[in-house]
């Protein structure tokens, strides 16, 4: 099985952090303040900058400004948070951070840490940083109206050439390609997949390291601020069922001509997402922005265990324990500023742990499935496959 199907999309990966989760949960349940323990995290997403080389129309962080993470704050990550996995991501484009190489080398000082990178692939920084990266995921977009993500169309060739460099010139174990799809570019999915397949299939040495992740674009929405206009925008952004069925039919036709192409997508991509969309997942994405009566009914005894293992740190230095809420960049959804560590804001953390925020429900929480896995394993561990990977 490939990296995507066996590891990257496996919701059980979070169980690599079950020990930390249980320890922090016990401290919070007993109202015991151990700041040096509560400020730690297993996996963090670090946004180094809001600056970017592209200008994507559907970017959730577009027009936020030119905020940049202070290099001095990295010491707080190394000494206080001490994660076992770090994803360098946006915000903006992490590789244009002025001290990117130095930042990676600094973070690599954390014992046994694994580093991953999500990039738009337009820039390859100089330095030894590639030696410390466990995986890289390059986001690829469609040329639309003669522009590539708001820039010249030649950027697409630059990105694909840089993917080839990562695959053939670096020793990064897993080189991912992330293709964002939506209603207007559904016709590009098959041609893009074939382009990647034929570009690399004859590279016997490296072909097994490349994988594709297809991801539907979505509208960022706060559940308490939904409007009919926002819902309409979401529906018009997402593909419709006819497009999904047509895409599946086109792929089946290609599979009948080339069995190895089928094997590639089944083992080295999350191609199954299109079957999931056709079987109801599309309705879930559409219903996220449907106007409802709030607050949503929730279980008063619910617990969010994911927030005890995960943190997102934005370029301004604010720490968020919830991926869903972090995208709104509101201080009320944060634990505080990284410069305040090792002081741990226990009351704020407990708010997220007791699942008392507006996104703590199955409709909006983007970590719901992972949290359900942890809940089932807290008191009665299940015998399930756990990939040895600290990212989730």
N, C-alpha and C positions, 0 to 999 in steps of 0.2 A: 504494500500500500504506500501511497505517496505522502509527503509531508502535510499537505492540505487535508486529505481525507483521514489520515491517521492521527495527526497532531494538532494542526492549526485550528481546525473547526471542532475539536473534541472538547465538549463542555466539562469533562471530568478533570481537565488539567488543573483546575483550581484546587483540587485535593492535594496537590503538592504543598499547599500552604495550610493544611488542616491543623498542624501543630500550633502555628502562630495564631490562627483564628480561635482555636479553643482557649489558648492562654489569654488573649485579649478579651474574649467574651466572658471568661471567668472573672477577670478583674473588674469589668464593667458591671456584671451582675452582682458582685460583692461590694461595689462602690469603693474599690481599692485603687488609689491613685499611684501608679508607678509610671511616671512620665517617660522614663527611658525606654519602657516597653511599649507604651501606648502610642508613641510617636513613630514607631517602626512600621514598615510595610513590606510585603513580599514582592509585589510588582508595582512599579511606578511608571507612569507615562510622563515624560519630561518634554515640555514645549520650550525650546530654546529661543525662538523668535517669532514675531508676528509678520516679519518681512517675508516677501515671496517673490519668486521670479515669474510666476503666472498670475492670472487675474480671472479665476474661474467664477462664473456667474452663480453657481450653486454652492460655493464654499461657505461653510458655517462660520468661518472666522474672517470673512472678507470685511475690509474697511474698519478693522479694529485698531489700526494705527501701526506704529513701528516699535512696539515694546520689545525689549531684549532682556533675557535672563542674565543677571549679574554673575560673572564667573566666580566671584567670591562665595556665592551661595552654594556652590557645588560642595564645599566643605561640610555643609549641614546634611547633605545627602549621604556623603561618605561616612560621616561620624555618627549621625543621629538616626537617619532613616534606614540605612544599611540594607537596601533591598537585595533580593537574590536575582531579580530580573528588571531591566530598564528598557523601555521602548522610547527611542528618540523620535518625536513626531511633531506635527503642526497642530495648532497655531499656523505659522507660516511654513517656510521651507527650512528645515533644520540644518541642511548642509551649507547654507550661506551665513550661518552664525560665524562671527569674525574669528572666534577661537575654537572652531569645531574640533579640530584634531586634538588640541590641548584638553578640551572638555571630555572627549572619549577616553583619552589616556588617564585623566583624573578619575573618572568614574570606574575605570578598569582596576583601580586600586582596591575596590571593595572585594573582600575575599569571596571567591567562587561566583561572582556576579556574571550574569549573561546579558549581553547587550543586543538589542535589535534596532533596526532603523526603518522608518517609513518616510519615503522621499518622493518628490515628483520626478526625480531622475534627470533634471536639467543640468545639474552640477555634480562633478566628482571632486571633492576636496583633496588636496595634497596631504600627505602624511602617512603615518603608520596606523591610523585608526582602523583600517580594514582588517587588520590582524586580530582585532578584539570584537568583531561583530559576528554574532551567531546566525543571524538571518537579516535579510534586507527585503523590503517590499516596495517596488517601484509602481507608483500610480500612473496609469496611462489613460488618457482621455481621447475623445473623438475630435476630429477636425469638423467644425460646424460653422457654416456661413463664412468659409474661407479663413477661419481663425482657429488656433489651437489654444483653448483655455484663455482667450483674450489676447493672445500673442500670435506671432507669425506661424504659419502652418509647418514650417521647417522644424519647429521644435519637436514635432512627433518623431522625426528621423533622429534627432539628437538623443531623445529619450531611449529609443530602441537601440541605438548604437551603444549607449551607456549601459543598458541592460546586458548587452553582449560583452562589454568590458568586465562587468561584475561577474559574469558567468565564466569567462575564459581567462581573465587576468588576476582575479582575486581568488582567495581560498574560502570565501564566505560559504558556509555549508549549504544554506538554502537561499536561493534567489527567487523571490516571488514577484509576480506581475499582477497588479491590482487593476481591474477594468471596471470603472463605474458606468453603469448603464441606466437609461431612463427612456421615456417614450420616444424622444427624437433620435436616439442613436441605436435602437434595437437592431436595425438592419446592418450595423457594423459588427455585431457580436461574432457571427460566423466568420466573416472575412478576417477579423482581428485574430481569432483563434487559429485559423489556418496559417496566417502570416507568422505567428509565433512558432507554431509547430514546424513549418517548413524551414524557418530560419535556423532552428537549433537541432532538428531531429538527427542530422548526420554527425553531430558532435558526440560521439559515443562516450567520450571521457566525462563530459559535463551535463549531458541532457537530463540525467536523473535528478540534478539539483534544481532545475527550473520548475516552477509551478505557477498556476494562474488562479487568482481568486476573483470571481465575479461578484459584484456587490451592487444592489439597487440603490440609487440615489433616494434621499428622503428629505422631507421638510422638517427643519428643527422647530419644535413647538413646545411651549409650556402648557401643561394640561389646564391650568387655570386661566389661560389667555387664548382659548380657541375661538375662531370666528368662522362664519360660512365662507368668507373670502379665502382664508388660509386653507380650509378643507378643499375648496375648488382648486387652489394652486397645487395641493398635494396630489389630487386625482389626476390633474393634467400633467404632472411631472412623471408619475408612475406609468409603466406600460399597461396596456389593457390585455384582456384574456386572448383576444384574437392575435395580438402580436406575440404573446408567449407561445401559443399553440403553433403559430407559423414558424417561430424560431426553433422549436423542438422538431417540427417536421423537416426543416431544412437540415438540421444536424443529423437526423436519422437518415436522410438521403445521402449525406456525406459519409456517414458511418458505413453504409452499405458498399461504398466504393473503396474505403480505406479502413480496414480493421485496426491498424496500428494508431490511427488518429483517434478512433473511439477509445482505445485502451489508454492513450495519453490523457484524454480529458477525464476518463473515469478514475484514473489513479493519481493524476498530478494536477487536478483542479477540483473546485466545488461545483462542477457542472450540474449536480443534482439540484441546485437551487432553482433551476427553471422548472423542474418537475414539482418542487415544493410550492412555487408560485402558482402553478396551474392547479394545485390541489388545495388551495385555500390560503396560502401564505400571503398572496396578493390582497385578499380581503382584510387580513390583519394589518397590513401596511396602510391600506386606505382608511381603516377605522381608527387609526391612531389620532387623526385630526378631526374626527367626527364630533360635532358639538354635543356635549352631554351635561347632565346636572352634576355639580360637584359639591362637596368632595365625594370621590368614589368610595364605596363601602370597602372596608378592609378589615383584616383580622387583627384585633387589638393585641394578640399575643405574637404577632409576627416579629421576625428579627432579620436584619440585613447582615449577613456574615461576609458578603463580598467587600463591604466598606472597611472591614478590619484587615483585609489583605491588600487592598488596592488604594493607590493615590494618583491623582493627576496634578501636576504642578505647572502652572501657566507662566508665560514670560514675565509677568509682574511679580512672581514669587508666591502666589496664593496656592494653597494646597486644598484640593477637593477630593473627598473620599468616594464620590459617586460620578461615574462616567456620564450618566444621563444629565445630571444637573450641571456638571462642569462646563458643558458647552455654552451655557448661558452667561458665564463669567460674572456672576453676581457674588459679592462678598458674603452675603447671607447664606450661600450654599457652600462656603468654604470652611475649613478648620482654622484658618488664620494664615499668617505669613510665615514663610520658611525662616526668616531671620529671627523669629520668636522661639524656635526650637532650642533646647529640648523641652521647653514648656509645652505640655500637651493639653489642649482645650477639651477636657473630659466632658463637659456639658454639651459641647457641640458634637463631639464624636458620638455621645450617647443618643443624640437626636437622630443621627443617621442609623445607628445600630438598632434603635427601637422602631425603625421604619416609619417615621412620622413626618416625612416630607411629601410634597405634592406628587412626586413621581413614584412613590412606593406602592405600586400596584402592577398587576400583570400586563396591563395595556401599555404603560409607558416605560417601565424599567427595562433597560437594555441588558442587564445582568440577571434577569429573573431566572433563567434556566440554570445558570451556575449556582445561584443562591439556593435553588431547590435541591441541587446535588449535595451541597454542604449540609443543609438541614437534615437530609436523609442519613447523613453520615456522622452527625454529631453524637448521637446516642447509640446508633446501631450501624456500625461500618458495613458497607456493602462490598461484595466481592465483584468489583468492576475493574476494567482496564484503566489504568492511570498512566498516561504518557509522562515520562520523566522530563517535564518541561515547565518552567516556572512562569511562562507567559500565559495569559488567558484573556 
